Amino acid sequence: MGSTLEYWLSRGELRKVTPNPDRATRMKEDARKRLDFYASRKTEWPSITVEGYYEACRELMDSLLLIKGYKTQSHVATITTCRLLNIITRDQENLMNVAREHRNRFKYRAEEIEPELAHGLAKKLNQLFIRLEKKASCL
């Protein structure tokens, strides 16, 4: 996968935009609401919980990119760009990619995520969300 910002810019999957702190703040608030909503339903449907936690993390990552003046056109570009800008670590990038793959299988192929795996992913995604939220509060 592309390992430079220039790669993603040249493919059109990453664009430079005017930083928009107000919109980024609204996105952060929406991400928190999404996470809280899915957290309250963890045991009801583990696969949908993972999807919700993943989306909340991705939305928060998108808000951090917007503050830095970037907008992406794909989930992979969001995740990779956040690592390239040191918003997330390589381990966190790997977590997001694993969650993305499971989310896609669930969403597009109706493949349920095993409950034990789903709970583990949700826990790790929640921890990532908390770290991202701390970074967002510093900007």
C-alpha positions, 0 to 999 in steps of 0.5 A: 500500500502507498507509503507516502502522502504524495502517493495518495495525493497522486491517486486522488484518494487524498486531497489538500483542503482548507482546515475547518476546525468547526466542521472537525469539532462537529465530526468529533462530537458525532463520533463520540455519539456514535461510540456511545450509542454502540457501546450501550448495545455491545452484547446485543449484536457484537458484529454491529458493535464492531462496525460502529466502533470502527466507524467512530474511530474512522470519523474521529480520524477524518476530523483530525485529518481535516484539522491538518488540511486533508480529506480522504476518499477511502477508508484505507487512505484515511487509515494510512494517512493518519499513520503517515502523519503520526496520528496513529502508530503502525499497530493502530493502523493494523488494528484499524485494517483488521477491523475494516476487513471484518466490518466489510465482510459483515456489511457486504457479505453478511458474515457475522464476526465471532462474538469473542473476536468482536468483543476483543476488537471492540475493546481495542477500538474503544482504547484507540478512540480514547487515544484519538479523542485525547489527540483531538482535544490538544488541537 
